[in-house]
Amino acid sequence: MNIESLLKQKTFSREELVYLLSCQGEDEQKLFAYSKHLRDRLLSNNIHLRGLIEISNLCIKDCLYCGIRKSNKQAKRYALDEAEILKAASYASQNRYGSIVLQGGERNDPDFVREIESIVYQIKKQSGQKLGITLSLGEQSEDTYRRWFDAGAHRYLLRIETSNEQLYQQIHPHTQNHSFSTRLKCLQTLRKCGYQTGTGVMIGLPFQTLQNLADDLLFFKQTDIDMVGMGPYLEHRETPLWSFRNRLIPLKERLNLSLHMVSCLRILMPYINIAATTALQAIEPLGREKALAIGANIIMPNITPAVQKTKYQLYENKPDTDESAEAATLQLIESVRNCGCEIQWDNWGDSRHFRNKTLTASPPMTSKAQKPLKSPESPAK
């Protein structure tokens, strides 16, 4: 295929995407250069921060690839209390991050739902409505999603991990609460509730093909997603998928394939937010920066309290678990500039794709104007 002609297209077939995902040499350089050009021209070279707070590794799910799965008896469990989360959020606000992400293992018990609702409301109140809030807390009911949205959250990341139902079933236990259709329904519900909706996939899974990854890219396009967080699959020894590690492509190839996914997605959906994920850094110290250099525009420094950071082990060799929030911020500023980008401080960094969709319906939400917040109801005594 002719790379110059291909990159001029606005849509791609599965076969064309497979070619772009596998191209090397000069064609790879042209692919990466074009995705960077698109990002810089349409979104600028500004990078938006999401202060990542890993609030808990307690989880009711038993996904076959995840280090904090329910059945991992070796995991050291923890849950940050409200004061610890508010302190981390305050750090993000004082250091002009603009946005935070509350991420954790999945729970849906009433106490957890109320706790998150209260924490989201308190973060908005504490920051004077300045902090944008993304949640990544798994599958929930529509009522729960609405309660959290009304409390002040406005973005939600729910990774599908793979858009291929057969592969999804291979990496999840065959139980009622690990349903592919439920995951799809939750993504639809999030959009219905008004969230900027994000998803993502793991790249380099055992049993996965380039055709599967091309279909993942088309899935993002077809579902009109607003933001994507995806990265290389990294195995964990306390998971069932560990036994299939001999079927994995080498780490360097997983990193390179992940960069191809970022580049292709930027071309396919030029206005969405694309994160340079921590898993890239786990393979190579400058992995995140490589993603920023070819079209990603979101980075998520980990500001979880250091005493708990080592316990949130989704995969082996997680980077910077002993690094303070202050050290992470200083290193981040330098590395972002080294890859030709600039951090945009004090900005929510909302998805331009989402804003473009809502412009005709209502004024877009920004850090200057958000929906009125609904105070959580006090639990009955």
Contacts in CASP RR format, 6 or more apart in sequence:
PFRMAT RR
TARGET T0000
AUTHOR 0000-0000-0000
METHOD contacts of the structure
MODEL  1
MNIESLLKQKTFSREELVYLLSCQGEDEQKLFAYSKHLRDRLLSNNIHLR
GLIEISNLCIKDCLYCGIRKSNKQAKRYALDEAEILKAASYASQNRYGSI
VLQGGERNDPDFVREIESIVYQIKKQSGQKLGITLSLGEQSEDTYRRWFD
AGAHRYLLRIETSNEQLYQQIHPHTQNHSFSTRLKCLQTLRKCGYQTGTG
VMIGLPFQTLQNLADDLLFFKQTDIDMVGMGPYLEHRETPLWSFRNRLIP
LKERLNLSLHMVSCLRILMPYINIAATTALQAIEPLGREKALAIGANIIM
PNITPAVQKTKYQLYENKPDTDESAEAATLQLIESVRNCGCEIQWDNWGD
SRHFRNKTLTASPPMTSKAQKPLKSPESPAK
1 16 0 8 1.000
1 19 0 8 1.000
3 23 0 8 1.000
3 26 0 8 1.000
3 27 0 8 1.000
3 30 0 8 1.000
3 31 0 8 1.000
4 30 0 8 1.000
6 12 0 8 1.000
6 16 0 8 1.000
6 19 0 8 1.000
6 20 0 8 1.000
7 30 0 8 1.000
7 31 0 8 1.000
7 34 0 8 1.000
7 267 0 8 1.000
9 16 0 8 1.000
12 20 0 8 1.000
12 217 0 8 1.000
12 218 0 8 1.000
12 264 0 8 1.000
12 268 0 8 1.000
14 211 0 8 1.000
14 214 0 8 1.000
14 215 0 8 1.000
14 218 0 8 1.000
15 214 0 8 1.000
17 213 0 8 1.000
17 214 0 8 1.000
17 217 0 8 1.000
17 218 0 8 1.000
17 264 0 8 1.000
17 268 0 8 1.000
18 210 0 8 1.000
18 211 0 8 1.000
18 214 0 8 1.000
20 31 0 8 1.000
20 260 0 8 1.000
20 263 0 8 1.000
20 264 0 8 1.000
21 210 0 8 1.000
21 213 0 8 1.000
21 214 0 8 1.000
21 257 0 8 1.000
21 260 0 8 1.000
21 261 0 8 1.000
21 264 0 8 1.000
22 210 0 8 1.000
22 260 0 8 1.000
23 31 0 8 1.000
23 260 0 8 1.000
28 260 0 8 1.000
31 260 0 8 1.000
31 263 0 8 1.000
31 264 0 8 1.000
31 267 0 8 1.000
32 259 0 8 1.000
32 263 0 8 1.000
32 293 0 8 1.000
32 294 0 8 1.000
34 263 0 8 1.000
34 267 0 8 1.000
35 262 0 8 1.000
35 263 0 8 1.000
35 264 0 8 1.000
35 266 0 8 1.000
35 267 0 8 1.000
35 294 0 8 1.000
35 295 0 8 1.000
36 293 0 8 1.000
36 294 0 8 1.000
36 295 0 8 1.000
38 266 0 8 1.000
38 267 0 8 1.000
38 270 0 8 1.000
38 295 0 8 1.000
39 45 0 8 1.000
39 266 0 8 1.000
39 270 0 8 1.000
39 295 0 8 1.000
39 296 0 8 1.000
39 297 0 8 1.000
42 270 0 8 1.000
42 271 0 8 1.000
42 352 0 8 1.000
43 270 0 8 1.000
43 271 0 8 1.000
43 297 0 8 1.000
43 352 0 8 1.000
45 340 0 8 1.000
45 341 0 8 1.000
45 342 0 8 1.000
46 297 0 8 1.000
46 341 0 8 1.000
46 342 0 8 1.000
46 343 0 8 1.000
46 344 0 8 1.000
47 292 0 8 1.000
47 297 0 8 1.000
47 298 0 8 1.000
47 299 0 8 1.000
47 336 0 8 1.000
47 341 0 8 1.000
47 342 0 8 1.000
47 343 0 8 1.000
47 344 0 8 1.000
48 98 0 8 1.000
48 99 0 8 1.000
48 273 0 8 1.000
48 297 0 8 1.000
48 298 0 8 1.000
48 299 0 8 1.000
48 343 0 8 1.000
48 344 0 8 1.000
48 347 0 8 1.000
48 348 0 8 1.000
48 349 0 8 1.000
49 97 0 8 1.000
49 98 0 8 1.000
49 99 0 8 1.000
49 298 0 8 1.000
49 299 0 8 1.000
49 300 0 8 1.000
49 301 0 8 1.000
49 332 0 8 1.000
49 343 0 8 1.000
49 345 0 8 1.000
50 97 0 8 1.000
50 99 0 8 1.000
50 100 0 8 1.000
50 101 0 8 1.000
50 134 0 8 1.000
50 275 0 8 1.000
50 298 0 8 1.000
50 299 0 8 1.000
50 300 0 8 1.000
51 92 0 8 1.000
51 97 0 8 1.000
51 99 0 8 1.000
51 100 0 8 1.000
51 101 0 8 1.000
51 300 0 8 1.000
51 301 0 8 1.000
51 302 0 8 1.000
51 303 0 8 1.000
52 100 0 8 1.000
52 101 0 8 1.000
52 103 0 8 1.000
52 278 0 8 1.000
52 300 0 8 1.000
52 301 0 8 1.000
52 302 0 8 1.000
52 303 0 8 1.000
52 304 0 8 1.000
53 80 0 8 1.000
53 85 0 8 1.000
53 88 0 8 1.000
53 89 0 8 1.000
53 100 0 8 1.000
53 101 0 8 1.000
53 102 0 8 1.000
53 103 0 8 1.000
53 303 0 8 1.000
53 304 0 8 1.000
54 103 0 8 1.000
54 104 0 8 1.000
54 302 0 8 1.000
54 304 0 8 1.000
54 308 0 8 1.000
54 309 0 8 1.000
54 312 0 8 1.000
55 79 0 8 1.000
55 80 0 8 1.000
55 85 0 8 1.000
55 102 0 8 1.000
55 103 0 8 1.000
55 104 0 8 1.000
56 78 0 8 1.000
56 79 0 8 1.000
56 80 0 8 1.000
56 104 0 8 1.000
56 105 0 8 1.000
56 107 0 8 1.000
57 68 0 8 1.000
57 75 0 8 1.000
57 76 0 8 1.000
57 77 0 8 1.000
57 78 0 8 1.000
57 79 0 8 1.000
57 104 0 8 1.000
57 105 0 8 1.000
57 311 0 8 1.000
57 312 0 8 1.000
57 313 0 8 1.000
58 77 0 8 1.000
58 78 0 8 1.000
58 79 0 8 1.000
58 105 0 8 1.000
58 107 0 8 1.000
59 66 0 8 1.000
59 68 0 8 1.000
59 69 0 8 1.000
59 70 0 8 1.000
59 104 0 8 1.000
59 105 0 8 1.000
59 106 0 8 1.000
59 107 0 8 1.000
60 70 0 8 1.000
60 106 0 8 1.000
60 107 0 8 1.000
60 108 0 8 1.000
60 177 0 8 1.000
61 69 0 8 1.000
61 70 0 8 1.000
61 105 0 8 1.000
61 106 0 8 1.000
61 177 0 8 1.000
61 178 0 8 1.000
62 69 0 8 1.000
62 70 0 8 1.000
62 71 0 8 1.000
62 173 0 8 1.000
62 175 0 8 1.000
62 178 0 8 1.000
63 69 0 8 1.000
63 161 0 8 1.000
63 171 0 8 1.000
63 172 0 8 1.000
63 173 0 8 1.000
63 178 0 8 1.000
64 170 0 8 1.000
64 171 0 8 1.000
64 172 0 8 1.000
64 173 0 8 1.000
64 239 0 8 1.000
64 240 0 8 1.000
64 241 0 8 1.000
65 161 0 8 1.000
65 171 0 8 1.000
65 202 0 8 1.000
65 205 0 8 1.000
65 233 0 8 1.000
65 235 0 8 1.000
65 236 0 8 1.000
65 239 0 8 1.000
65 241 0 8 1.000
66 236 0 8 1.000
66 239 0 8 1.000
66 314 0 8 1.000
67 75 0 8 1.000
67 236 0 8 1.000
67 238 0 8 1.000
67 239 0 8 1.000
67 313 0 8 1.000
67 314 0 8 1.000
67 315 0 8 1.000
68 75 0 8 1.000
68 105 0 8 1.000
68 312 0 8 1.000
68 313 0 8 1.000
68 314 0 8 1.000
69 238 0 8 1.000
69 239 0 8 1.000
72 238 0 8 1.000
72 239 0 8 1.000
74 238 0 8 1.000
75 238 0 8 1.000
75 311 0 8 1.000
75 313 0 8 1.000
76 311 0 8 1.000
77 311 0 8 1.000
78 308 0 8 1.000
78 311 0 8 1.000
80 88 0 8 1.000
80 304 0 8 1.000
80 305 0 8 1.000
80 308 0 8 1.000
82 115 0 8 1.000
82 118 0 8 1.000
82 119 0 8 1.000
82 122 0 8 1.000
84 305 0 8 1.000
85 102 0 8 1.000
85 119 0 8 1.000
85 123 0 8 1.000
86 119 0 8 1.000
86 122 0 8 1.000
86 123 0 8 1.000
86 126 0 8 1.000
87 305 0 8 1.000
88 100 0 8 1.000
88 303 0 8 1.000
88 304 0 8 1.000
88 305 0 8 1.000
88 325 0 8 1.000
89 100 0 8 1.000
89 123 0 8 1.000
89 126 0 8 1.000
89 127 0 8 1.000
89 131 0 8 1.000
90 126 0 8 1.000
90 127 0 8 1.000
91 303 0 8 1.000
91 325 0 8 1.000
92 98 0 8 1.000
92 99 0 8 1.000
92 100 0 8 1.000
92 131 0 8 1.000
92 303 0 8 1.000
93 126 0 8 1.000
93 127 0 8 1.000
93 130 0 8 1.000
93 131 0 8 1.000
95 329 0 8 1.000
96 345 0 8 1.000
96 346 0 8 1.000
97 131 0 8 1.000
97 301 0 8 1.000
97 345 0 8 1.000
98 130 0 8 1.000
98 131 0 8 1.000
98 132 0 8 1.000
98 345 0 8 1.000
98 346 0 8 1.000
98 347 0 8 1.000
98 348 0 8 1.000
98 349 0 8 1.000
98 367 0 8 1.000
99 131 0 8 1.000
99 132 0 8 1.000
99 133 0 8 1.000
99 134 0 8 1.000
99 347 0 8 1.000
99 348 0 8 1.000
99 349 0 8 1.000
100 123 0 8 1.000
100 131 0 8 1.000
100 132 0 8 1.000
100 133 0 8 1.000
100 134 0 8 1.000
100 303 0 8 1.000
101 133 0 8 1.000
101 134 0 8 1.000
101 135 0 8 1.000
101 136 0 8 1.000
101 157 0 8 1.000
101 300 0 8 1.000
102 116 0 8 1.000
102 119 0 8 1.000
102 120 0 8 1.000
102 133 0 8 1.000
102 134 0 8 1.000
102 135 0 8 1.000
102 136 0 8 1.000
102 137 0 8 1.000
102 153 0 8 1.000
103 135 0 8 1.000
103 136 0 8 1.000
103 137 0 8 1.000
103 157 0 8 1.000
104 136 0 8 1.000
104 137 0 8 1.000
104 312 0 8 1.000
105 137 0 8 1.000
105 138 0 8 1.000
106 137 0 8 1.000
106 138 0 8 1.000
106 139 0 8 1.000
107 137 0 8 1.000
108 139 0 8 1.000
108 140 0 8 1.000
108 141 0 8 1.000
108 144 0 8 1.000
113 140 0 8 1.000
113 144 0 8 1.000
113 147 0 8 1.000
113 148 0 8 1.000
114 376 0 8 1.000
114 379 0 8 1.000
116 135 0 8 1.000
116 137 0 8 1.000
116 148 0 8 1.000
117 147 0 8 1.000
117 148 0 8 1.000
117 151 0 8 1.000
117 376 0 8 1.000
118 151 0 8 1.000
118 376 0 8 1.000
120 133 0 8 1.000
120 135 0 8 1.000
120 148 0 8 1.000
120 151 0 8 1.000
120 152 0 8 1.000
120 153 0 8 1.000
121 151 0 8 1.000
121 152 0 8 1.000
121 373 0 8 1.000
121 374 0 8 1.000
121 375 0 8 1.000
121 376 0 8 1.000
123 131 0 8 1.000
123 133 0 8 1.000
124 131 0 8 1.000
124 133 0 8 1.000
124 151 0 8 1.000
124 152 0 8 1.000
124 373 0 8 1.000
125 373 0 8 1.000
129 370 0 8 1.000
129 373 0 8 1.000
130 346 0 8 1.000
130 367 0 8 1.000
132 154 0 8 1.000
132 155 0 8 1.000
132 348 0 8 1.000
132 367 0 8 1.000
133 152 0 8 1.000
133 153 0 8 1.000
133 154 0 8 1.000
133 155 0 8 1.000
134 153 0 8 1.000
134 154 0 8 1.000
134 155 0 8 1.000
134 156 0 8 1.000
134 157 0 8 1.000
135 148 0 8 1.000
135 153 0 8 1.000
135 155 0 8 1.000
135 156 0 8 1.000
135 157 0 8 1.000
136 156 0 8 1.000
136 157 0 8 1.000
136 158 0 8 1.000
136 159 0 8 1.000
138 158 0 8 1.000
138 186 0 8 1.000
139 158 0 8 1.000
139 177 0 8 1.000
139 182 0 8 1.000
139 183 0 8 1.000
139 186 0 8 1.000
140 148 0 8 1.000
140 186 0 8 1.000
142 189 0 8 1.000
142 192 0 8 1.000
142 193 0 8 1.000
145 156 0 8 1.000
145 189 0 8 1.000
145 190 0 8 1.000
145 193 0 8 1.000
145 195 0 8 1.000
146 193 0 8 1.000
147 376 0 8 1.000
149 193 0 8 1.000
149 194 0 8 1.000
149 195 0 8 1.000
150 373 0 8 1.000
150 374 0 8 1.000
151 373 0 8 1.000
151 374 0 8 1.000
151 376 0 8 1.000
152 370 0 8 1.000
152 371 0 8 1.000
152 373 0 8 1.000
153 195 0 8 1.000
154 194 0 8 1.000
154 195 0 8 1.000
154 196 0 8 1.000
154 350 0 8 1.000
154 365 0 8 1.000
154 370 0 8 1.000
154 371 0 8 1.000
155 195 0 8 1.000
155 196 0 8 1.000
155 197 0 8 1.000
155 198 0 8 1.000
155 226 0 8 1.000
155 227 0 8 1.000
155 350 0 8 1.000
155 351 0 8 1.000
156 190 0 8 1.000
156 195 0 8 1.000
156 196 0 8 1.000
156 197 0 8 1.000
156 198 0 8 1.000
157 198 0 8 1.000
157 199 0 8 1.000
157 200 0 8 1.000
157 227 0 8 1.000
157 229 0 8 1.000
158 183 0 8 1.000
158 186 0 8 1.000
158 187 0 8 1.000
158 190 0 8 1.000
158 197 0 8 1.000
158 198 0 8 1.000
158 199 0 8 1.000
159 199 0 8 1.000
159 200 0 8 1.000
159 201 0 8 1.000
159 202 0 8 1.000
159 229 0 8 1.000
159 230 0 8 1.000
160 168 0 8 1.000
160 183 0 8 1.000
160 184 0 8 1.000
160 187 0 8 1.000
160 199 0 8 1.000
160 200 0 8 1.000
160 201 0 8 1.000
160 219 0 8 1.000
161 168 0 8 1.000
161 171 0 8 1.000
161 200 0 8 1.000
161 201 0 8 1.000
161 202 0 8 1.000
162 168 0 8 1.000
162 171 0 8 1.000
162 201 0 8 1.000
162 202 0 8 1.000
162 205 0 8 1.000
162 208 0 8 1.000
162 212 0 8 1.000
162 216 0 8 1.000
163 201 0 8 1.000
163 212 0 8 1.000
163 215 0 8 1.000
163 216 0 8 1.000
163 219 0 8 1.000
164 212 0 8 1.000
164 215 0 8 1.000
164 216 0 8 1.000
165 180 0 8 1.000
167 205 0 8 1.000
167 207 0 8 1.000
167 208 0 8 1.000
167 212 0 8 1.000
168 180 0 8 1.000
168 183 0 8 1.000
169 180 0 8 1.000
170 207 0 8 1.000
171 205 0 8 1.000
171 241 0 8 1.000
172 178 0 8 1.000
187 197 0 8 1.000
187 198 0 8 1.000
187 199 0 8 1.000
187 223 0 8 1.000
187 225 0 8 1.000
190 197 0 8 1.000
190 198 0 8 1.000
191 197 0 8 1.000
196 226 0 8 1.000
196 227 0 8 1.000
196 350 0 8 1.000
196 351 0 8 1.000
196 354 0 8 1.000
197 225 0 8 1.000
197 226 0 8 1.000
197 227 0 8 1.000
198 225 0 8 1.000
198 226 0 8 1.000
198 227 0 8 1.000
198 228 0 8 1.000
198 229 0 8 1.000
199 220 0 8 1.000
199 223 0 8 1.000
199 225 0 8 1.000
199 228 0 8 1.000
199 229 0 8 1.000
200 216 0 8 1.000
200 220 0 8 1.000
200 228 0 8 1.000
200 229 0 8 1.000
200 230 0 8 1.000
201 213 0 8 1.000
201 216 0 8 1.000
201 230 0 8 1.000
201 231 0 8 1.000
201 261 0 8 1.000
202 230 0 8 1.000
202 231 0 8 1.000
202 232 0 8 1.000
202 233 0 8 1.000
203 213 0 8 1.000
203 230 0 8 1.000
203 231 0 8 1.000
203 232 0 8 1.000
203 233 0 8 1.000
203 254 0 8 1.000
203 257 0 8 1.000
203 258 0 8 1.000
203 261 0 8 1.000
204 232 0 8 1.000
204 233 0 8 1.000
204 248 0 8 1.000
204 249 0 8 1.000
204 254 0 8 1.000
204 257 0 8 1.000
205 233 0 8 1.000
205 241 0 8 1.000
206 241 0 8 1.000
206 244 0 8 1.000
206 245 0 8 1.000
206 247 0 8 1.000
206 248 0 8 1.000
207 244 0 8 1.000
207 247 0 8 1.000
208 233 0 8 1.000
213 257 0 8 1.000
213 261 0 8 1.000
216 230 0 8 1.000
216 261 0 8 1.000
217 261 0 8 1.000
217 264 0 8 1.000
217 265 0 8 1.000
217 268 0 8 1.000
220 228 0 8 1.000
220 265 0 8 1.000
220 268 0 8 1.000
220 269 0 8 1.000
220 272 0 8 1.000
221 268 0 8 1.000
221 269 0 8 1.000
224 357 0 8 1.000
225 269 0 8 1.000
225 272 0 8 1.000
226 272 0 8 1.000
226 273 0 8 1.000
226 351 0 8 1.000
226 353 0 8 1.000
226 354 0 8 1.000
227 272 0 8 1.000
227 273 0 8 1.000
227 274 0 8 1.000
227 275 0 8 1.000
227 298 0 8 1.000
227 351 0 8 1.000
227 353 0 8 1.000
227 354 0 8 1.000
228 265 0 8 1.000
228 272 0 8 1.000
228 273 0 8 1.000
228 274 0 8 1.000
228 275 0 8 1.000
229 274 0 8 1.000
229 275 0 8 1.000
229 277 0 8 1.000
229 298 0 8 1.000
230 258 0 8 1.000
230 261 0 8 1.000
230 262 0 8 1.000
230 265 0 8 1.000
230 275 0 8 1.000
230 277 0 8 1.000
231 258 0 8 1.000
231 261 0 8 1.000
231 277 0 8 1.000
231 279 0 8 1.000
231 280 0 8 1.000
232 251 0 8 1.000
232 254 0 8 1.000
232 255 0 8 1.000
232 257 0 8 1.000
232 258 0 8 1.000
232 279 0 8 1.000
232 280 0 8 1.000
232 282 0 8 1.000
232 283 0 8 1.000
233 248 0 8 1.000
233 254 0 8 1.000
233 315 0 8 1.000
234 279 0 8 1.000
234 282 0 8 1.000
234 283 0 8 1.000
234 314 0 8 1.000
234 315 0 8 1.000
234 316 0 8 1.000
234 317 0 8 1.000
235 241 0 8 1.000
235 242 0 8 1.000
235 245 0 8 1.000
235 248 0 8 1.000
235 315 0 8 1.000
235 316 0 8 1.000
236 242 0 8 1.000
236 313 0 8 1.000
236 314 0 8 1.000
236 315 0 8 1.000
236 316 0 8 1.000
237 316 0 8 1.000
248 254 0 8 1.000
249 257 0 8 1.000
251 283 0 8 1.000
252 283 0 8 1.000
252 284 0 8 1.000
254 283 0 8 1.000
255 280 0 8 1.000
255 283 0 8 1.000
255 284 0 8 1.000
255 287 0 8 1.000
255 290 0 8 1.000
258 279 0 8 1.000
258 280 0 8 1.000
258 291 0 8 1.000
259 280 0 8 1.000
259 290 0 8 1.000
259 291 0 8 1.000
259 294 0 8 1.000
262 274 0 8 1.000
262 276 0 8 1.000
262 291 0 8 1.000
262 294 0 8 1.000
262 295 0 8 1.000
262 296 0 8 1.000
263 294 0 8 1.000
263 295 0 8 1.000
265 272 0 8 1.000
265 274 0 8 1.000
266 274 0 8 1.000
266 294 0 8 1.000
266 295 0 8 1.000
266 296 0 8 1.000
269 353 0 8 1.000
271 351 0 8 1.000
271 352 0 8 1.000
271 353 0 8 1.000
271 356 0 8 1.000
272 351 0 8 1.000
272 352 0 8 1.000
272 353 0 8 1.000
273 297 0 8 1.000
273 298 0 8 1.000
273 349 0 8 1.000
273 350 0 8 1.000
273 351 0 8 1.000
273 352 0 8 1.000
273 353 0 8 1.000
274 291 0 8 1.000
274 295 0 8 1.000
274 296 0 8 1.000
274 297 0 8 1.000
274 298 0 8 1.000
275 296 0 8 1.000
275 298 0 8 1.000
275 299 0 8 1.000
275 300 0 8 1.000
276 287 0 8 1.000
276 288 0 8 1.000
276 289 0 8 1.000
276 291 0 8 1.000
276 292 0 8 1.000
276 296 0 8 1.000
276 298 0 8 1.000
276 299 0 8 1.000
277 288 0 8 1.000
277 291 0 8 1.000
277 300 0 8 1.000
278 288 0 8 1.000
278 300 0 8 1.000
278 302 0 8 1.000
278 318 0 8 1.000
278 319 0 8 1.000
278 320 0 8 1.000
279 315 0 8 1.000
280 287 0 8 1.000
280 288 0 8 1.000
280 290 0 8 1.000
280 291 0 8 1.000
281 287 0 8 1.000
281 288 0 8 1.000
281 319 0 8 1.000
281 320 0 8 1.000
282 315 0 8 1.000
282 317 0 8 1.000
282 318 0 8 1.000
282 319 0 8 1.000
284 290 0 8 1.000
285 319 0 8 1.000
286 335 0 8 1.000
288 296 0 8 1.000
288 299 0 8 1.000
288 335 0 8 1.000
289 335 0 8 1.000
289 336 0 8 1.000
289 338 0 8 1.000
289 339 0 8 1.000
290 339 0 8 1.000
292 299 0 8 1.000
292 336 0 8 1.000
292 339 0 8 1.000
292 341 0 8 1.000
293 339 0 8 1.000
293 340 0 8 1.000
293 341 0 8 1.000
298 349 0 8 1.000
299 332 0 8 1.000
299 336 0 8 1.000
301 325 0 8 1.000
301 328 0 8 1.000
301 329 0 8 1.000
301 332 0 8 1.000
302 309 0 8 1.000
302 320 0 8 1.000
302 323 0 8 1.000
302 325 0 8 1.000
302 328 0 8 1.000
303 325 0 8 1.000
303 328 0 8 1.000
304 312 0 8 1.000
306 322 0 8 1.000
306 323 0 8 1.000
306 324 0 8 1.000
306 325 0 8 1.000
309 321 0 8 1.000
309 322 0 8 1.000
310 321 0 8 1.000
310 322 0 8 1.000
312 318 0 8 1.000
320 328 0 8 1.000
323 331 0 8 1.000
332 343 0 8 1.000
333 343 0 8 1.000
336 342 0 8 1.000
336 343 0 8 1.000
346 367 0 8 1.000
347 367 0 8 1.000
348 366 0 8 1.000
348 367 0 8 1.000
350 364 0 8 1.000
350 365 0 8 1.000
350 366 0 8 1.000
354 364 0 8 1.000
355 364 0 8 1.000
358 364 0 8 1.000
363 369 0 8 1.000
365 371 0 8 1.000
END
